[in-house]
């Protein structure tokens, strides 16, 4: 059952980082708990949370039931600028910490280490029209109660205030539940280059 609380959505705070890493790990298996699947439990958060809260904390929002983070949405205003900063400032440190051959091949940790050494770049045809992007994760007991929509709406409002004209996200085509959720919020498929990319325009 989803907990009852008046307004659990708030701005990110620096002391939330560890809790957001934990939420990321607990939702990293296509929305399910990936704790048992990672030899290094910090890796998912290092890739999918850390750079966002470090570079653009004002575009990070937390779902907090009073006992800590239960979910989050993270965004970046300018994807290309973010990717450049990621490559110059964030990934080099992770590359030194995690050599390519650190983990056995075909493990989830090895896949993330490959991503650290070869960071993903969003398709040009997506970024040209939708310059911003987001990531969202919610622990299972908060899913299905409208809180995902609330988090995304909060971020989209902030992006619109900052002048963004569109936002996109990447999702596994196999995650049909997530695809349906995003489409219900107005995101539509715009590319299948390297994955499924969904986007929606933003207007002031």
Buried (B, 14 or more C-beta within 10 A) or exposed (E): EBEEEEEBBEEBBEEBBEBBBBBBBBBBBEBEEBEEBBEBBBBBBBBBBBBBBBBBBEBBBBBBBEEBBBBBBBBBBBBBEBBEBBEEEBBEEBBEBBEEEBBEEEBBBBEBBBBBEEBEEBBEEBBEEBBBBBBBBBBBEBBEBEBBEBBBBBBBEBBBEBEBBBBBBBBEEEBEEBBEBBEEBEBEBBBEEEEBBBBBEBEE
